[in-house]
Amino acid sequence: MTDHQFPAEVIPMGAVVTASGTGAEMNGGAVITNEEKVIKAGMAAAAPRFAILDPAYTASVPASQVMSGAFDTLSHAMETYFGKSDQDNVSDDVALAIMRNT
């Protein structure tokens, strides 16, 4: 067994959003896919410190990916809306607005 330590600090990074609905700019979660081995796995890392959200970067995304992003957004909004509410319902109001406009 080797004696390894995880880093105490992370390298600051940013996110350039190229596909809508992924939420990559919001947290440190990611999904890594190895298409050759047909393996898909989740990973936790550091959240980006900034994000560039320019719709022009998503202009070349295939229609199927746009639809997948829309359904991903809708499912997360529904998860929030139909989940257990807390004292204030601001999150429910936001989720409802997203569902109406997705």
Stockholm file with secondary structure:
# STOCKHOLM 1.0

chainA/1-102         MTDHQFPAEVIPMGAVVTASGTGAEMNGGAVITNEEKVIKAGMAAAAPRFAILDPAYTASVPASQVMSGAFDTLSHAMETYFGKSDQDNVSDDVALAIMRNT
#=GR chainA/1-102 SS CCCCCCCSSCCCCEEECCSTTCCTTTSSEEEEEETTTTEEEEEECCCCSEEECCGGGGTTSCHHHHHHHHHHHHHHHHHHHHSCCCSSCHHHHHHHHHHHHC
#=GC SS_cons         CCCCCCCSSCCCCEEECCSTTCCTTTSSEEEEEETTTTEEEEEECCCCSEEECCGGGGTTSCHHHHHHHHHHHHHHHHHHHHSCCCSSCHHHHHHHHHHHHC
//
